[in-house]
Amino acid sequence: MHIYNVLDEEKIGLLYQNALFYILPSLYEGSEEAVLAPLAYGLPIVSSSLSSVAAALPRDEALFFRPMSVLEMKEALKKALLNPLAPRETRDMSVYSVSSVSRKLLDVLLHKGKDQG
């Protein structure tokens, strides 16, 4: 196992292209941004069961574990290594860009405003 702290997109791409899966063992409830790049490369995801990440990933594309359960994490990793999830096709992640999400939010707000008034 290798753990990298790499910011160079080209190097990150090489890591993702050669990885078996991506693991997100986080306790932090944030956004699904942490899994967007691995998803773009079609990597299977092994993640703590944070609601934001779980909502972004179909159940058949990820293995989940409770973040405070070392046993569940161990079992999820073991399952990912012994019975790997099939890699997915690469995806167009532009729908998650700041401009795309902002446009959708603005559309919702403008549409809701019309309904109110």
C-alpha positions as CSV (number, residue, x, y, z in Angstrom):
1,M,0.0,0.0,0.0
2,H,1.2,3.5,-0.9
3,I,-0.1,6.7,0.5
4,Y,0.6,9.8,-1.5
5,N,0.0,13.5,-1.0
6,V,0.2,14.7,-4.6
7,L,-1.2,17.9,-6.0
8,D,0.0,17.5,-9.6
9,E,-3.0,16.5,-11.7
10,E,-0.9,14.5,-14.1
11,K,0.5,12.4,-11.3
12,I,-2.8,12.0,-9.7
13,G,-4.2,10.8,-13.0
14,L,-1.5,8.1,-13.2
15,L,-2.3,7.0,-9.7
16,Y,-6.0,6.7,-10.4
17,Q,-5.4,4.9,-13.7
18,N,-3.4,2.2,-11.9
19,A,-5.4,1.9,-8.7
20,L,-7.7,-1.0,-7.8
21,F,-10.1,1.2,-5.8
22,Y,-10.3,4.5,-4.0
23,I,-10.8,4.5,-0.2
24,L,-12.3,7.4,1.7
25,P,-12.1,6.6,5.4
26,S,-13.3,10.0,6.5
27,L,-15.2,11.1,9.7
28,Y,-15.8,14.5,8.1
29,E,-19.3,15.1,6.7
30,G,-18.7,17.3,3.8
31,S,-19.5,17.1,0.1
32,E,-19.0,14.4,-2.4
33,E,-16.1,16.3,-4.0
34,A,-13.6,13.8,-2.6
35,V,-15.0,11.0,-4.8
36,L,-15.5,13.0,-8.0
37,A,-12.0,12.5,-9.4
38,P,-11.9,8.8,-8.7
39,L,-15.4,8.4,-10.2
40,A,-14.2,10.3,-13.3
41,Y,-11.5,7.6,-13.7
42,G,-14.0,4.8,-13.2
43,L,-12.5,3.6,-9.9
44,P,-14.7,1.6,-7.5
45,I,-15.1,3.4,-4.1
46,V,-14.7,2.1,-0.6
47,S,-16.0,4.8,1.7
48,S,-17.2,5.5,5.2
49,S,-21.0,5.8,5.1
50,L,-21.2,9.5,5.2
51,S,-24.6,10.7,3.9
52,S,-23.2,13.1,1.3
53,V,-21.0,10.5,-0.3
54,A,-23.6,7.7,0.0
55,A,-26.1,9.9,-1.7
56,A,-23.8,10.5,-4.6
57,L,-22.9,6.9,-5.2
58,P,-25.2,4.1,-6.2
59,R,-24.9,1.1,-3.9
60,D,-23.5,-1.1,-6.6
61,E,-20.6,1.2,-7.2
62,A,-19.3,1.4,-3.7
63,L,-18.6,-0.5,-0.5
64,F,-19.6,1.4,2.7
65,F,-18.5,1.0,6.3
66,R,-19.4,2.9,9.5
67,P,-16.5,5.4,10.0
68,M,-15.9,4.4,13.6
69,S,-15.9,0.7,13.0
70,V,-12.5,-0.7,12.4
71,L,-14.0,-4.1,11.9
72,E,-16.4,-2.9,9.1
73,M,-13.6,-1.0,7.5
74,K,-11.4,-4.1,7.5
75,E,-14.2,-6.2,6.0
76,A,-14.9,-3.6,3.3
77,L,-11.2,-3.5,2.3
78,K,-11.0,-7.3,2.4
79,K,-14.0,-7.6,0.2
80,A,-12.7,-4.9,-2.2
81,L,-9.4,-6.8,-2.5
82,L,-10.8,-10.4,-2.8
83,N,-14.0,-9.6,-4.8
84,P,-13.2,-6.3,-6.6
85,L,-16.1,-4.2,-7.8
86,A,-15.8,-3.9,-11.6
87,P,-14.2,-0.7,-12.8
88,R,-16.8,1.7,-14.3
89,E,-16.5,3.6,-17.5
90,T,-14.9,7.0,-17.2
91,R,-17.5,9.8,-16.7
92,D,-18.0,13.3,-17.8
93,M,-17.7,15.2,-14.5
94,S,-18.5,18.6,-15.9
95,V,-22.0,18.4,-14.4
96,Y,-20.2,18.9,-11.0
97,S,-18.3,22.0,-12.1
98,V,-18.9,25.2,-10.1
99,S,-20.5,26.9,-13.1
100,S,-22.8,23.9,-13.8
101,V,-24.0,23.6,-10.2
102,S,-24.4,27.3,-9.9
103,R,-26.5,27.5,-13.0
104,K,-28.7,24.7,-11.7
105,L,-29.1,26.4,-8.3
106,L,-29.9,29.7,-10.0
107,D,-32.5,28.0,-12.2
108,V,-34.2,26.4,-9.1
109,L,-34.2,29.7,-7.2
110,L,-35.6,31.6,-10.2
111,H,-38.2,29.0,-10.9
112,K,-39.2,28.8,-7.2
113,G,-39.5,32.6,-7.1
114,K,-41.9,32.6,-10.1
115,D,-44.0,30.1,-8.3
116,Q,-44.2,32.3,-5.2
117,G,-45.1,35.3,-6.9
